[in-house]
Amino acid sequence: MPMLAELVDAVVGVDTHRDTHQAELALPTGSPVADLGGGVVDGGQRRIRGAGGGARSVVV
């Protein structure tokens, strides 16, 4: 079975709440790349979804 690091370019962890969303974009090895967050009504969700950029795969 292949290792995660061989299959994806990025991993995103998301913590959702009623008013805000918080996400961390990390390398497959676990090293953090970015910490993203925002309000539900001010585009925070779109900002988090766009953070993957051109990544080959994102596991959520």
KOLTOR-138091 format. One line per field, with one value per atom (N, C-alpha, C): atom name; x, y, z; residue number from 1; residue in one letter. Coordinates in steps of 0.1 Angstrom, whole numbers, plus 2048, in hexadecimal, padded with zeros to 3 digits. Example, Ala and Ser with C-alpha at 12.3 -4.5 7.8 and 13.67 -1.06 7.14 Angstrom:
// KOLTOR-138091
atom (N	CA	C	N	CA	C)
px (884	87B	884	880	889	881)
py (7C7	7D3	7DF	7EA	7F5	800)
pz (84E	84E	84E	847	847	84F)
nr (1	1	1	2	2	2)
rest (a	a	a	s	s	s)
// end
This chain:
// KOLTOR-138091
atom (N	CA	C	N	CA	C	N	CA	C	N	CA	C	N	CA	C	N	CA	C	N	CA	C	N	CA	C	N	CA	C	N	CA	C	N	CA	C	N	CA	C	N	CA	C	N	CA	C	N	CA	C	N	CA	C	N	CA	C	N	CA	C	N	CA	C	N	CA	C	N	CA	C	N	CA	C	N	CA	C	N	CA	C	N	CA	C	N	CA	C	N	CA	C	N	CA	C	N	CA	C	N	CA	C	N	CA	C	N	CA	C	N	CA	C	N	CA	C	N	CA	C	N	CA	C	N	CA	C	N	CA	C	N	CA	C	N	CA	C	N	CA	C	N	CA	C	N	CA	C	N	CA	C	N	CA	C	N	CA	C	N	CA	C	N	CA	C	N	CA	C	N	CA	C	N	CA	C	N	CA	C	N	CA	C	N	CA	C	N	CA	C	N	CA	C	N	CA	C	N	CA	C	N	CA	C	N	CA	C)
px (808	800	809	806	80F	80D	817	817	80F	809	801	80A	816	820	822	820	822	816	80B	7FE	7F9	7FC	7F6	801	7FD	806	803	7F7	7F3	7E8	7E7	7DD	7D6	7C9	7C2	7BA	7BB	7B3	7AA	79D	793	78B	78A	782	777	76B	75F	757	753	74A	73F	735	72A	72E	737	73A	748	750	75E	762	76C	772	781	788	797	79D	7A7	7AD	7BC	7C3	7D2	7D5	7DE	7E3	7F1	7F3	800	805	812	819	815	816	812	81A	826	82E	829	81F	81A	81F	829	82E	824	820	816	81B	812	816	80E	801	7F9	7EE	7EB	7DF	7D5	7C9	7BF	7B3	7AC	79F	797	78B	782	774	76C	75E	756	74C	743	73D	739	732	73C	748	751	75B	757	75F	76A	76A	774	774	768	767	76E	76B	772	781	785	794	79B	794	79A	79A	78F	78E	798	79B	7A5	7B3	7B6	7C4	7CB	7C4	7CB	7D2	7CF	7D5	7D6	7E2	7E3	7E7	7E4	7E8	7E2	7EA	7E5	7DA	7DA	7CF	7CF	7C3	7C1	7B9	7BD	7B5	7AF	7A2	79B	795)
py (7F4	800	80C	816	822	82B	833	83D	849	850	85C	866	868	871	86E	862	85E	861	864	865	873	87C	889	894	8A1	8AC	8B4	8B3	8BA	8B3	8B6	8B1	8BD	8BD	8C8	8C3	8C9	8C6	8D2	8CF	8DA	8D8	8E3	8E4	8EE	8E9	8F2	8F5	902	906	90E	912	91A	926	92E	93B	93C	932	933	925	924	918	91A	910	911	905	907	8FC	8FD	8F1	8F1	8EA	8EF	8E9	8E4	8D7	8D1	8C8	8C6	8BD	8AF	8A5	898	892	898	894	899	8A3	8A9	8B7	8BB	8C9	8D3	8DD	8E6	8F0	8F4	8FD	90A	909	915	912	91D	91C	926	921	929	92A	935	936	941	941	94C	94A	954	953	94C	946	93F	948	954	95E	967	967	971	96A	95E	958	94E	94C	943	935	930	923	922	92C	92D	92E	936	938	92B	923	916	90D	90C	903	906	913	917	915	912	911	905	8FB	8F0	8F3	8FF	903	8F8	8F5	8EB	8DD	8DB	8CE	8C2	8B8	8AC	8A6	8A5	89E	8A5	8A6	8AB	8A1	89C	893	89B	89A	8A2	898)
pz (800	800	800	7F7	7F6	802	805	810	80B	814	811	80A	80E	808	7F9	7F5	7E7	7DE	7E5	7DD	7DC	7E5	7E5	7E7	7E3	7E5	7F1	7F6	802	80A	817	81F	826	826	82D	838	844	84F	852	854	856	862	86A	876	874	872	86F	87C	87C	887	880	889	884	87D	882	87D	876	878	872	86D	864	860	862	866	868	861	859	852	852	851	850	844	83B	830	833	831	835	82A	82B	822	826	81D	821	82D	82F	83A	848	847	853	856	84E	850	84C	855	851	846	83D	833	835	839	83B	845	84C	855	850	84C	846	84E	84E	855	850	854	850	854	854	857	84C	851	847	83D	841	838	830	834	82D	823	81E	814	819	826	82C	826	823	81D	80F	807	7FA	7FB	804	806	80A	812	816	80B	803	7F8	7ED	7EB	7E1	7E5	7F2	7F7	7F0	7EB	7E5	7D9	7D2	7C6	7BC	7B7	7AC	7B2	7BF	7C5	7BD	7BC	7B5	7BC	7C9	7D0	7DE	7E3	7F1	7F8	804	80C	817	819	824	82D)
nr (1	1	1	2	2	2	3	3	3	4	4	4	5	5	5	6	6	6	7	7	7	8	8	8	9	9	9	10	10	10	11	11	11	12	12	12	13	13	13	14	14	14	15	15	15	16	16	16	17	17	17	18	18	18	19	19	19	20	20	20	21	21	21	22	22	22	23	23	23	24	24	24	25	25	25	26	26	26	27	27	27	28	28	28	29	29	29	30	30	30	31	31	31	32	32	32	33	33	33	34	34	34	35	35	35	36	36	36	37	37	37	38	38	38	39	39	39	40	40	40	41	41	41	42	42	42	43	43	43	44	44	44	45	45	45	46	46	46	47	47	47	48	48	48	49	49	49	50	50	50	51	51	51	52	52	52	53	53	53	54	54	54	55	55	55	56	56	56	57	57	57	58	58	58	59	59	59	60	60	60)
rest (m	m	m	p	p	p	m	m	m	l	l	l	a	a	a	e	e	e	l	l	l	v	v	v	d	d	d	a	a	a	v	v	v	v	v	v	g	g	g	v	v	v	d	d	d	t	t	t	h	h	h	r	r	r	d	d	d	t	t	t	h	h	h	q	q	q	a	a	a	e	e	e	l	l	l	a	a	a	l	l	l	p	p	p	t	t	t	g	g	g	s	s	s	p	p	p	v	v	v	a	a	a	d	d	d	l	l	l	g	g	g	g	g	g	g	g	g	v	v	v	v	v	v	d	d	d	g	g	g	g	g	g	q	q	q	r	r	r	r	r	r	i	i	i	r	r	r	g	g	g	a	a	a	g	g	g	g	g	g	g	g	g	a	a	a	r	r	r	s	s	s	v	v	v	v	v	v	v	v	v)
// end
